[in-house]
Amino acid sequence: MRLKTLLLAVCVASTTAFAQKVKYSKEDIKKMETYLFNEGFNTPSPKKTSTIILKDGTTYKGFCNKIETKKGQIYEVAIKDSVTQKNATFNAEQINEMYVYPSNAEKIAKVAKYMGNIRNFGTKKLTKNTNNDRIYFVNQTVSLKNKKDDKEFLMQVINPGFDDIISVYHDPRAKETTGFSVMGSPQLGGGVIKSYYVKKGNKVMWLHKDDFEDNYDFLFGDNAEFMKKYPKNSVEWDYFSFLVSEYTAMANG
């Protein structure tokens, strides 16, 4: 009798889970696949004025002439003051925020990469690869790839317009899904970034696409309306930037 009851419960649960799956229209999927995060840049321009704001509130403006990184993340910055011409070096533990401009060389490389993948034409904006605006870095304590000891780094916020609940940071070591090309033609498919650093509340983690489903409830599960509209059995990692944006908009009313 107990076995029959258990089997019935499993059957009902499976049926309910299946019934909750949402089928989206082609227009909806196209919208969800649109990449809303800013491009991640790894190299600041040494020719444009950068701004460093220390934890004590002191502000320095100058040219970044040396940057030290660990696993791609910035932990030390050297700057030449634009007024006094004096050099100063700061580690991440001292810095609260930093604003820099992307280097021209990296922008050119990103444009070439954009043009080399047909998928980008429908999901990304070319203007984000040629960005002339300042890039925002913030001091954040993280465990690199969730494996290393916690350490303070300067991490690029790539969703600055909708980061009040979930902040997403560029992972300089992130890989992308693979596509294919024929005889040197632009690549078909692939090009989806596989990992980011993500902060919600006091928790900061390295989020890989393979762990997306396991962390879905943590990221979005506190909003019943969102979970009903975008249950985890109906969405894909490719929609991540849209999901963060939509969750934030729905949470803020």
Secondary structure as GFF3:
##gff-version 3
##sequence-region A 1 253
A	DSSP	alpha_helix	2	19	.	.	.	ID=ss1
A	DSSP	alpha_helix	26	33	.	.	.	ID=ss2
A	DSSP	beta_strand	50	54	.	.	.	ID=ss3
A	DSSP	beta_strand	59	70	.	.	.	ID=ss4
A	DSSP	beta_strand	73	81	.	.	.	ID=ss5
A	DSSP	beta_strand	87	91	.	.	.	ID=ss6
A	DSSP	beta_strand	95	100	.	.	.	ID=ss7
A	DSSP	alpha_helix	104	115	.	.	.	ID=ss8
A	DSSP	alpha_helix	118	123	.	.	.	ID=ss9
A	DSSP	three_ten_helix	126	128	.	.	.	ID=ss10
A	DSSP	beta_strand	135	142	.	.	.	ID=ss11
A	DSSP	three_ten_helix	144	146	.	.	.	ID=ss12
A	DSSP	beta_strand	151	156	.	.	.	ID=ss13
A	DSSP	beta_strand	166	169	.	.	.	ID=ss14
A	DSSP	beta_strand	195	200	.	.	.	ID=ss15
A	DSSP	beta_strand	203	208	.	.	.	ID=ss16
A	DSSP	three_ten_helix	209	211	.	.	.	ID=ss17
A	DSSP	alpha_helix	212	220	.	.	.	ID=ss18
A	DSSP	alpha_helix	224	229	.	.	.	ID=ss19
A	DSSP	three_ten_helix	237	239	.	.	.	ID=ss20
A	DSSP	alpha_helix	240	251	.	.	.	ID=ss21
###
